[in-house]
Amino acid sequence: MHQCFVLVALIASVLTSGVASSWGSADIAIYDFTKSAVIGIASNRWREVVIDASPKQTNFFTITRLDAPKLIIRERGENGTILSELELPFFVSGYAGHNWIKMSPDHKRIAFHNSETKGLSVLALQSRQQRDFLQNEFNFQDDILLMRWLSTNTVLLLKGKIGAEVATTGQILKINVDSGEIQSWPRSLDGTMTAHALGQSGRFLATVGYDRGSKIVILDVATMKETKELPAVKPDQWIADVWWLDDDKRLAFSDVGNGVFCYSMNTGEINRITPEGNRRYFLEGAIGKCVVLRKQSLWSLGRPRFVLQDVVTGKSTTLDAYLNGFVYGIAGNTKFVMEVGY
């Protein structure tokens, strides 16, 4: 519940300060528990999105562009100060997508979708040496449903087709970027990026597929074997979003037209989060023990409202704010980085 109140204070402070109140801004804000303060650290013409952040580290990394067609990676400290900037040797106009580029845990390499090779490339940031993998496997960066580094030399990819309700030719791939070894597991995968989630520990992977109707399956990342299949909340469920929370103890998910639910890894119980019969709630993300819910307006042109809800206590707060980004814990979850305002 404390984290929910923290995020409420964060958003309220940012909005009242005018840092992230406009549609066209591209802002990042940090909430500092020790100072009980919100710091607006970026109000850019161009979007700045996080490509590496973790509760296990204090610094975080973002990608943005300059007025000239150039991309740069920024390292920011826990107070938002820019510690370093590195210009990339290539430019991608759609750089703000969250699954086309990720930084390795040791911050020495980046993995990214290469539009020229239609595959995955790994670039060493200091030497600028590049290695290409899976050429002609991805026609578009949207074919990558999920990209995450599992270790300093292993990248996890989920391959499918964005927007496809049924992706019968999906694949889960592990690429060892040092040895070049590629492991592959064919799997039916939903074509929605937010329908798949890697746990913060890297141990579990939640996927949505259609082998026997829409279902959520939790895989052991080491073996890619199924460890759990969540019971359906209704026979014709259509799962659209899944998010890990509470240190991977819980998994939040949404069933289109039916609401948002939370599954307990410990007890196997599924609890409803949103009111039954209310179809205006959508799952947007999770942090700590809270989920971020979007509540659509009754008016077709009305702006949505966002609700932060603690899945343990049930405490919720409605916010008069427009949020459209992700939230990342840093510094042992004593601070939070948030993408807001675009």
C-alpha positions in Angstrom: 0.0 0.0 0.0 2.9 2.3 0.8 4.1 2.1 -2.8 0.6 3.0 -4.1 0.6 6.2 -2.0 4.2 6.9 -3.3 3.1 6.7 -6.9 0.0 8.9 -6.2 2.3 11.5 -4.7 4.7 11.2 -7.6 2.1 11.8 -10.2 0.3 14.6 -8.4 3.6 16.4 -7.8 4.7 16.1 -11.4 1.3 17.3 -12.7 1.1 20.3 -10.4 4.6 21.4 -11.2 3.7 21.4 -14.9 6.6 19.1 -15.8 4.4 16.5 -17.5 1.1 18.1 -18.1 1.3 18.4 -21.9 0.6 15.8 -24.4 3.7 16.6 -26.4 6.3 16.4 -23.7 8.4 13.3 -23.0 9.2 13.3 -19.3 10.8 11.1 -16.8 10.4 11.6 -13.0 11.9 10.0 -9.9 10.4 9.6 -6.5 12.9 9.5 -3.7 11.6 7.9 -0.5 14.4 9.4 1.7 13.6 13.0 0.6 9.9 12.5 0.0 10.3 14.5 -3.2 9.7 14.1 -6.9 12.3 15.2 -9.4 11.4 16.0 -13.0 14.6 15.1 -14.8 13.7 15.3 -18.4 11.2 17.3 -20.4 12.4 16.7 -23.9 11.1 17.4 -27.4 11.8 13.8 -28.2 10.8 10.8 -26.1 13.3 9.3 -23.7 12.5 5.8 -22.7 14.2 3.4 -20.3 16.2 0.5 -21.7 17.7 -0.8 -18.5 16.6 -0.3 -14.9 16.4 -2.7 -11.9 15.8 -2.5 -8.1 19.3 -4.2 -7.9 21.0 -1.1 -9.3 21.0 2.6 -8.5 21.7 4.0 -12.0 19.5 3.5 -15.0 19.8 3.9 -18.8 17.6 5.5 -21.4 17.6 6.0 -25.1 16.5 9.2 -26.9 17.3 11.2 -30.1 18.7 14.6 -30.8 17.3 17.2 -33.2 19.7 15.8 -35.7 18.9 12.2 -36.6 21.1 10.7 -34.0 20.4 8.3 -31.1 22.1 8.5 -27.8 22.1 6.3 -24.7 22.1 8.2 -21.4 23.2 6.8 -18.0 21.4 8.6 -15.2 22.1 8.4 -11.5 19.5 7.7 -8.9 18.8 11.4 -8.6 18.3 11.7 -12.3 21.7 13.4 -13.1 23.1 12.5 -16.5 26.3 10.7 -15.8 27.3 9.8 -19.4 26.0 9.9 -22.9 27.0 7.7 -25.8 26.0 8.2 -29.4 25.0 5.1 -31.3 26.4 4.4 -34.8 22.9 3.9 -36.3 19.6 5.7 -36.3 16.0 4.3 -36.0 13.1 6.6 -36.3 10.9 4.3 -34.3 13.4 4.1 -31.4 10.9 4.5 -28.6 9.4 1.0 -28.8 10.1 -0.9 -25.7 11.0 -4.3 -27.2 13.4 -3.5 -30.0 16.5 -2.6 -27.9 17.7 -3.7 -24.5 21.0 -3.3 -22.6 22.9 -6.1 -21.1 23.1 -6.4 -17.2 26.8 -5.3 -17.2 25.9 -2.3 -19.5 28.6 -3.3 -22.0 26.4 -4.4 -24.9 23.0 -3.7 -26.5 20.8 -6.1 -28.4 18.5 -4.6 -31.0 16.3 -5.4 -34.0 18.3 -4.7 -37.1 16.0 -3.5 -39.9 18.8 -4.1 -42.5 19.5 -7.7 -41.6 15.9 -8.3 -40.4 17.4 -10.1 -37.5 19.0 -9.4 -34.1 22.3 -7.6 -33.7 24.5 -7.2 -30.6 26.7 -4.1 -30.4 29.7 -3.8 -28.0 29.4 -0.2 -26.8 33.1 0.5 -26.3 34.7 -1.4 -29.2 31.7 -0.8 -31.6 32.0 -4.4 -32.7 28.7 -5.8 -33.9 27.6 -9.3 -34.3 24.4 -10.4 -36.2 22.1 -13.2 -35.4 18.8 -14.6 -36.9 19.1 -12.8 -40.2 15.8 -12.6 -42.2 13.9 -13.9 -39.2 12.1 -10.6 -38.3 10.6 -8.6 -41.0 9.6 -5.9 -38.5 10.7 -5.0 -35.0 7.1 -5.7 -34.0 7.6 -9.4 -34.7 9.6 -9.4 -31.4 7.0 -9.8 -28.7 9.5 -9.8 -25.9 13.2 -9.1 -25.6 15.2 -9.5 -22.3 18.7 -10.2 -21.3 18.8 -13.3 -19.0 22.5 -12.8 -18.2 25.5 -10.9 -19.5 25.7 -13.2 -22.6 22.2 -14.6 -23.1 19.2 -12.9 -24.7 15.7 -14.1 -24.5 13.4 -13.5 -27.5 9.7 -14.3 -28.1 8.9 -14.3 -31.8 5.4 -13.8 -33.1 3.3 -11.4 -35.0 2.0 -8.2 -33.3 -1.8 -8.0 -33.5 -2.3 -11.7 -34.4 -5.0 -13.2 -32.2 -3.5 -16.7 -32.8 0.2 -17.1 -33.6 0.6 -20.7 -34.4 4.2 -20.3 -35.5 5.5 -18.5 -32.4 9.0 -19.3 -31.0 10.9 -18.8 -27.8 14.6 -18.3 -28.4 17.6 -18.1 -26.2 20.7 -16.7 -28.0 24.2 -17.0 -26.4 25.8 -13.9 -27.9 29.3 -15.2 -27.2 29.1 -18.7 -28.5 26.4 -18.0 -31.1 24.4 -21.0 -29.8 20.6 -20.5 -30.4 18.0 -22.6 -28.6 14.5 -22.6 -29.9 11.1 -23.8 -28.6 8.1 -23.6 -30.9 5.0 -22.3 -29.1 1.7 -20.7 -29.8 2.0 -17.1 -28.7 -0.5 -14.3 -28.5 0.4 -11.4 -30.8 0.2 -8.8 -28.0 3.5 -7.6 -26.5 2.0 -7.1 -23.0 0.6 -10.7 -23.1 4.0 -12.1 -22.1 6.1 -11.2 -19.1 9.5 -12.3 -17.7 9.6 -12.3 -13.9 12.0 -9.9 -12.2 14.1 -12.8 -10.9 14.4 -14.2 -14.5 13.2 -17.6 -13.3 9.6 -17.6 -14.7 8.2 -16.6 -18.0 4.4 -16.0 -18.3 3.0 -16.5 -21.8 -0.5 -16.4 -23.4 -1.3 -18.8 -26.1 -4.2 -20.6 -27.9 -3.3 -24.3 -27.8 -6.6 -25.1 -26.1 -8.3 -21.7 -26.1 -6.8 -18.5 -24.6 -4.7 -19.5 -21.6 -1.9 -18.3 -19.4 1.0 -20.7 -18.9 4.0 -20.2 -16.7 7.3 -21.6 -17.9 10.5 -22.4 -16.1 13.0 -20.3 -18.0 15.9 -22.7 -17.5 14.1 -25.6 -19.3 11.1 -23.8 -20.9 8.9 -26.5 -19.4 5.4 -25.7 -18.2 5.3 -25.3 -14.4 1.7 -23.9 -14.1 -1.3 -23.4 -16.2 -3.6 -20.9 -14.7 -7.3 -21.9 -14.4 -9.6 -20.0 -16.7 -11.7 -17.2 -15.2 -14.4 -18.0 -17.8 -14.7 -20.6 -20.6 -14.2 -18.1 -23.4 -11.6 -15.9 -21.7 -9.4 -13.6 -23.9 -6.3 -12.7 -22.0 -4.7 -9.4 -23.1 -2.1 -8.4 -20.5 0.0 -10.0 -17.9 2.3 -8.3 -15.4 4.4 -9.8 -12.6 4.4 -8.0 -9.2 5.2 -8.4 -5.5 8.7 -10.0 -6.3 7.1 -12.5 -8.6 4.8 -13.8 -5.9 1.8 -12.7 -8.0 0.7 -12.3 -11.6 -1.9 -9.8 -12.6 -3.8 -10.3 -15.9 -6.8 -8.9 -17.8 -9.6 -10.8 -19.4 -11.1 -8.6 -22.1 -14.6 -7.6 -21.3 -14.5 -9.3 -17.9 -12.0 -7.4 -15.8 -8.6 -7.6 -14.1 -7.5 -10.5 -11.9 -4.5 -11.4 -9.7 -3.0 -14.9 -9.4 -1.1 -16.0 -6.3 1.9 -18.2 -7.0 1.9 -19.5 -3.4 -1.8 -20.4 -3.0 -3.0 -20.8 -6.6 -5.9 -18.5 -5.9 -7.3 -16.0 -8.4 -8.8 -12.8 -7.0 -10.8 -10.3 -9.0 -9.3 -6.7 -8.8 -11.8 -4.7 -10.8 -15.6 -4.5 -10.2 -17.6 -7.3 -11.8 -19.5 -6.2 -14.8 -17.5 -3.0 -15.3 -15.8 -3.3 -18.7 -14.0 0.1 -18.6 -10.9 -1.1 -16.7 -7.7 -2.2 -18.5 -4.4 -3.4 -17.0 -1.5 -1.0 -17.8 1.3 -2.2 -15.6 2.5 -3.1 -12.1 5.0 -2.0 -9.5 5.6 -3.3 -6.0 2.3 -4.6 -4.8 0.2 -2.2 -7.0 -1.3 -2.6 -10.4 -1.9 0.4 -12.7 -5.4 0.4 -14.2 -6.8 2.5 -17.0 -10.4 3.4 -16.7 -12.0 4.5 -19.9 -14.3 7.5 -20.0 -18.1 7.0 -20.6 -17.7 9.5 -23.4 -16.0 8.3 -26.6 -13.7 11.4 -26.7 -13.1 11.6 -23.0 -9.7 11.1 -21.6 -9.2 8.0 -19.5 -8.5 8.0 -15.8 -5.8 5.9 -14.1 -6.2 4.0 -10.9 -3.4 2.6 -8.6 -4.6 -0.4 -6.6 -2.8 -2.4 -4.0 -3.6 -6.1 -4.7 -3.1 -7.0 -1.1 -5.1 -4.4 0.8 -7.5 -3.5 -2.1 -6.8 0.2 -1.5 -7.2 2.2 -4.7 -6.8 5.8 -5.8 -8.2 7.5 -8.9 -5.9 10.0 -10.5 -6.7 13.0 -12.7 -3.7 12.3 -14.9 -2.8 10.9 -18.3 -0.1 8.2 -17.9 1.4 6.5 -20.9 4.7 4.8 -19.9 6.3 2.2 -17.6 7.5 2.4 -14.0 10.8 1.0 -12.9 12.1 0.4 -9.4 15.7 1.3 -8.7 18.0 1.4 -5.6 16.4 -1.5 -3.8 13.0 -0.1 -4.7 13.7 3.0 -2.5 13.2 5.1 -5.7 11.1 4.8 -8.8 11.7 5.9 -12.3 8.5 6.7 -14.3 7.9 7.5 -18.0 5.1 10.1 -18.2 3.6 12.8 -20.3 3.9 11.7 -23.9 
